[in-house]
Amino acid sequence: MSMAARSQPFDELRDGVGATDHLLEERWPQRARPTDDLRDAWVRGERLALEDERIPPHDEARYDAWTQTVLFRRDSRLTTCYSVREEHITNVHGEAVREAVREQVWRSASGGDQ
């Protein structure tokens, strides 16, 4: 287990949502900053409608502006996340997620593009 994951325990949220080891050990520490709290990001997050075939199946996705990540839930577990920071986008999944955030959050909030 990485130091970032070890220093950032994730207890279940009030609604019973937990996090997979994959997210805690491989995705979250690299996609967010080590000091960012996963629980806070999920609670703060704005729900997104992501129905793009390039995005893996999930039950819910939320965008957290503070960490600039989209967290994905399947059943009662947060499974993965994607950063929308340009330097972290490395595949078609990340591109699709950034496009969705651009359309649903950034344009509606500012009337323009980021």
Backbone as CSV, one residue per row, in Angstrom:
resi,resn,N_x,N_y,N_z,CA_x,CA_y,CA_z,C_x,C_y,C_z
1,MET,0.842,-1.177,0.000,0.000,0.000,0.000,0.888,1.242,0.000
2,SER,0.527,2.227,-0.786,1.326,3.439,-0.881,1.186,4.288,0.374
3,MET,2.154,5.159,0.595,2.105,6.055,1.745,0.892,6.964,1.673
4,ALA,0.558,7.465,0.488,-0.583,8.373,0.359,-1.870,7.675,0.773
5,ALA,-2.055,6.444,0.339,-3.275,5.712,0.702,-3.284,5.394,2.188
6,ARG,-2.137,5.032,2.742,-2.058,4.697,4.156,-2.341,5.910,5.020
7,SER,-1.909,7.095,4.597,-2.097,8.289,5.406,-3.493,8.881,5.248
8,GLN,-4.299,8.293,4.372,-5.616,8.838,4.101,-6.671,7.734,4.188
9,PRO,-7.016,7.318,5.401,-8.001,6.242,5.521,-9.356,6.701,5.016
10,PHE,-10.126,5.761,4.509,-11.448,6.083,3.989,-12.470,5.203,4.686
11,ASP,-13.190,5.793,5.617,-14.268,5.068,6.277,-15.511,5.208,5.417
12,GLU,-16.463,4.336,5.662,-17.701,4.429,4.895,-18.369,5.776,5.151
13,LEU,-18.985,6.298,4.103,-19.769,7.507,4.236,-21.095,7.164,4.916
14,ARG,-21.833,8.173,5.300,-23.113,7.955,5.965,-24.044,7.075,5.138
15,ASP,-23.988,7.185,3.827,-24.892,6.400,2.984,-24.342,5.012,2.661
16,GLY,-23.273,4.612,3.333,-22.739,3.273,3.151,-21.791,3.111,1.979
17,VAL,-21.365,4.186,1.362,-20.441,4.106,0.229,-19.019,3.992,0.765
18,GLY,-18.268,3.024,0.241,-16.869,2.841,0.592,-16.010,3.034,-0.636
19,ALA,-14.738,2.685,-0.558,-13.824,2.845,-1.695,-13.048,1.558,-1.916
20,THR,-12.806,1.239,-3.175,-12.016,0.057,-3.505,-10.534,0.324,-3.252
21,ASP,-9.783,-0.743,-3.063,-8.329,-0.611,-2.920,-7.727,-0.013,-4.184
22,HIS,-8.275,-0.378,-5.333,-7.800,0.156,-6.617,-7.819,1.686,-6.593
23,LEU,-8.914,2.255,-6.121,-9.012,3.713,-6.052,-8.045,4.279,-5.021
24,LEU,-8.033,3.699,-3.833,-7.207,4.228,-2.747,-5.711,4.091,-3.002
25,GLU,-5.309,3.001,-3.625,-3.885,2.730,-3.771,-3.311,3.154,-5.112
26,GLU,-4.113,3.084,-6.169,-3.570,3.334,-7.499,-4.062,4.623,-8.143
27,ARG,-5.301,4.995,-7.921,-5.863,6.122,-8.659,-5.868,7.430,-7.900
28,TRP,-6.463,7.427,-6.704,-6.633,8.687,-5.987,-5.306,9.397,-5.691
29,PRO,-4.320,8.718,-5.139,-3.078,9.462,-4.818,-2.415,10.099,-6.040
30,GLN,-2.540,9.473,-7.203,-1.901,10.013,-8.396,-2.765,11.071,-9.078
31,ARG,-4.078,10.968,-9.004,-4.971,11.873,-9.724,-5.307,13.126,-8.931
32,ALA,-5.245,13.051,-7.628,-5.484,14.216,-6.781,-4.164,14.552,-6.093
33,ARG,-4.196,15.457,-5.157,-2.995,15.767,-4.380,-3.007,14.925,-3.112
34,PRO,-1.854,14.551,-2.571,-1.820,13.687,-1.386,-2.599,14.239,-0.194
35,THR,-2.782,15.535,-0.131,-3.498,16.127,0.997,-5.005,16.204,0.770
36,ASP,-5.484,15.877,-0.428,-6.909,15.930,-0.718,-7.628,14.746,-0.075
37,ASP,-8.759,15.009,0.530,-9.529,13.977,1.198,-10.592,13.402,0.257
38,LEU,-10.545,12.107,0.050,-11.467,11.439,-0.863,-12.916,11.599,-0.421
39,ARG,-13.180,11.440,0.861,-14.537,11.564,1.373,-15.091,12.950,1.089
40,ASP,-14.303,13.978,1.363,-14.753,15.352,1.111,-15.041,15.568,-0.372
41,ALA,-14.195,15.027,-1.220,-14.385,15.189,-2.668,-15.703,14.553,-3.107
42,TRP,-16.011,13.387,-2.593,-17.262,12.720,-2.962,-18.479,13.517,-2.496
43,VAL,-18.445,13.958,-1.255,-19.579,14.705,-0.695,-19.759,16.040,-1.413
44,ARG,-18.665,16.712,-1.700,-18.697,18.015,-2.389,-19.108,17.896,-3.844
45,GLY,-18.841,16.752,-4.434,-18.980,16.569,-5.874,-20.356,16.864,-6.432
46,GLU,-20.342,17.363,-7.653,-21.561,17.657,-8.406,-21.841,16.478,-9.330
47,ARG,-23.046,15.968,-9.260,-23.408,14.790,-10.056,-23.346,15.104,-11.544
48,LEU,-22.768,14.178,-12.308,-22.646,14.325,-13.753,-23.450,13.247,-14.465
49,ALA,-23.954,13.581,-15.625,-24.590,12.601,-16.501,-23.551,12.197,-17.536
50,LEU,-22.993,11.012,-17.401,-21.945,10.533,-18.295,-22.428,9.283,-19.013
51,GLU,-22.884,9.466,-20.222,-23.404,8.344,-21.005,-22.634,8.226,-22.309
52,ASP,-21.345,8.162,-22.207,-20.447,8.076,-23.348,-19.865,6.668,-23.390
53,GLU,-19.893,6.033,-24.545,-19.387,4.658,-24.644,-17.897,4.557,-24.313
54,ARG,-17.184,5.680,-24.309,-15.760,5.656,-23.955,-15.549,5.577,-22.446
55,ILE,-16.590,5.822,-21.669,-16.486,5.832,-20.205,-16.986,4.506,-19.658
56,PRO,-16.184,3.840,-18.810,-16.598,2.542,-18.257,-17.933,2.635,-17.519
57,PRO,-18.691,1.540,-17.475,-19.997,1.533,-16.799,-19.874,1.898,-15.319
58,HIS,-20.863,2.622,-14.821,-20.880,3.041,-13.425,-22.319,3.389,-13.047
59,ASP,-22.565,3.558,-11.760,-23.896,3.914,-11.278,-24.029,5.411,-11.037
60,GLU,-22.933,6.054,-10.700,-22.949,7.495,-10.431,-21.565,8.063,-10.634
61,ALA,-21.508,9.288,-11.128,-20.245,10.009,-11.281,-20.442,11.400,-10.697
62,ARG,-19.435,11.887,-9.979,-19.477,13.230,-9.405,-18.175,13.958,-9.710
63,TYR,-18.322,15.237,-10.074,-17.152,16.082,-10.333,-16.908,16.970,-9.126
64,ASP,-15.682,16.935,-8.619,-15.269,17.797,-7.509,-14.340,18.874,-8.045
65,ALA,-14.793,20.110,-8.017,-14.010,21.224,-8.562,-12.724,21.463,-7.764
66,TRP,-12.730,21.227,-6.477,-11.550,21.477,-5.644,-10.376,20.603,-6.078
67,THR,-10.629,19.314,-6.277,-9.562,18.398,-6.664,-9.454,18.239,-8.179
68,GLN,-10.428,18.743,-8.898,-10.501,18.638,-10.348,-10.509,17.175,-10.794
69,THR,-11.310,16.378,-10.081,-11.442,14.961,-10.413,-12.911,14.577,-10.518
70,VAL,-13.143,13.504,-11.263,-14.462,12.891,-11.338,-14.337,11.523,-10.683
71,LEU,-15.161,11.290,-9.671,-15.171,10.023,-8.952,-16.332,9.172,-9.449
72,PHE,-16.103,7.872,-9.547,-17.106,6.952,-10.052,-17.501,5.947,-8.979
73,ARG,-18.817,5.743,-8.849,-19.356,4.766,-7.915,-20.056,3.664,-8.702
74,ARG,-19.820,2.426,-8.270,-20.550,1.268,-8.780,-21.015,0.500,-7.553
75,ASP,-22.317,0.277,-7.460,-22.921,-0.332,-6.271,-22.577,0.544,-5.055
76,SER,-21.996,-0.021,-4.016,-21.705,0.755,-2.809,-20.230,1.114,-2.677
77,ARG,-19.504,1.108,-3.801,-18.063,1.388,-3.765,-17.671,2.457,-4.771
78,LEU,-16.828,3.370,-4.325,-16.159,4.280,-5.254,-15.084,3.433,-5.915
79,THR,-15.095,3.393,-7.239,-14.226,2.446,-7.936,-12.998,3.069,-8.573
80,THR,-13.140,4.279,-9.106,-12.010,4.910,-9.774,-12.254,6.402,-9.863
81,CYS,-11.278,7.113,-10.371,-11.440,8.548,-10.599,-10.599,8.949,-11.801
82,TYR,-10.991,10.053,-12.406,-10.241,10.632,-13.513,-10.022,12.100,-13.207
83,SER,-8.814,12.557,-13.399,-8.522,13.974,-13.275,-8.931,14.663,-14.567
84,VAL,-9.395,15.894,-14.465,-9.694,16.657,-15.675,-8.570,17.646,-15.981
85,ARG,-7.486,17.583,-15.214,-6.318,18.405,-15.511,-5.647,17.861,-16.768
86,GLU,-5.346,18.732,-17.671,-4.793,18.346,-18.978,-3.589,17.410,-18.842
87,GLU,-2.711,17.670,-17.905,-1.492,16.866,-17.763,-1.766,15.436,-17.278
88,HIS,-2.962,15.174,-16.756,-3.299,13.832,-16.272,-4.120,13.023,-17.268
89,ILE,-4.530,13.610,-18.364,-5.355,12.900,-19.330,-4.454,12.090,-20.256
90,THR,-4.603,10.770,-20.160,-3.704,9.882,-20.896,-4.430,8.879,-21.787
91,ASN,-5.772,8.916,-21.785,-6.496,7.933,-22.593,-7.862,8.485,-23.010
92,VAL,-8.594,7.691,-23.791,-9.903,8.138,-24.299,-10.918,8.291,-23.181
93,HIS,-10.774,7.516,-22.101,-11.686,7.663,-20.964,-11.538,9.061,-20.362
94,GLY,-10.298,9.447,-20.111,-10.031,10.768,-19.543,-10.500,11.895,-20.445
95,GLU,-10.311,11.741,-21.745,-10.777,12.761,-22.695,-12.294,12.902,-22.633
96,ALA,-13.000,11.784,-22.580,-14.459,11.814,-22.522,-14.956,12.451,-21.228
97,VAL,-14.289,12.151,-20.129,-14.674,12.727,-18.842,-14.462,14.237,-18.863
98,ARG,-13.316,14.682,-19.367,-13.049,16.124,-19.435,-14.083,16.828,-20.322
99,GLU,-14.444,16.222,-21.448,-15.454,16.806,-22.327,-16.792,16.959,-21.601
100,ALA,-17.173,15.939,-20.833,-18.442,15.993,-20.092,-18.418,17.099,-19.044
101,VAL,-17.312,17.230,-18.329,-17.196,18.299,-17.329,-17.235,19.655,-18.019
102,ARG,-16.561,19.773,-19.133,-16.569,21.027,-19.894,-18.002,21.419,-20.265
103,GLU,-18.766,20.469,-20.768,-20.136,20.735,-21.219,-21.108,20.977,-20.063
104,GLN,-21.014,20.173,-19.025,-22.015,20.215,-17.960,-21.700,21.169,-16.821
105,VAL,-20.435,21.420,-16.563,-20.073,22.218,-15.391,-19.461,23.555,-15.791
106,TRP,-18.369,23.513,-16.529,-17.648,24.745,-16.821,-18.465,25.711,-17.661
107,ARG,-19.103,25.224,-18.694,-19.883,26.126,-19.569,-21.099,26.665,-18.858
108,SER,-21.764,25.844,-18.070,-22.957,26.315,-17.380,-22.595,27.295,-16.258
109,ALA,-21.426,27.130,-15.653,-21.023,28.014,-14.555,-20.515,29.364,-15.019
110,SER,-19.796,29.370,-16.142,-19.166,30.622,-16.575,-19.646,31.121,-17.909
111,GLY,-20.442,30.330,-18.570,-20.876,30.737,-19.908,-19.777,30.611,-20.954
112,GLY,-18.653,29.977,-20.583,-17.529,29.828,-21.515,-16.795,28.540,-21.269
113,ASP,-15.644,28.417,-21.860,-14.836,27.200,-21.814,-13.599,27.438,-20.958
114,GLN,-13.118,26.389,-20.306,-11.867,26.497,-19.549,-10.749,25.858,-20.309
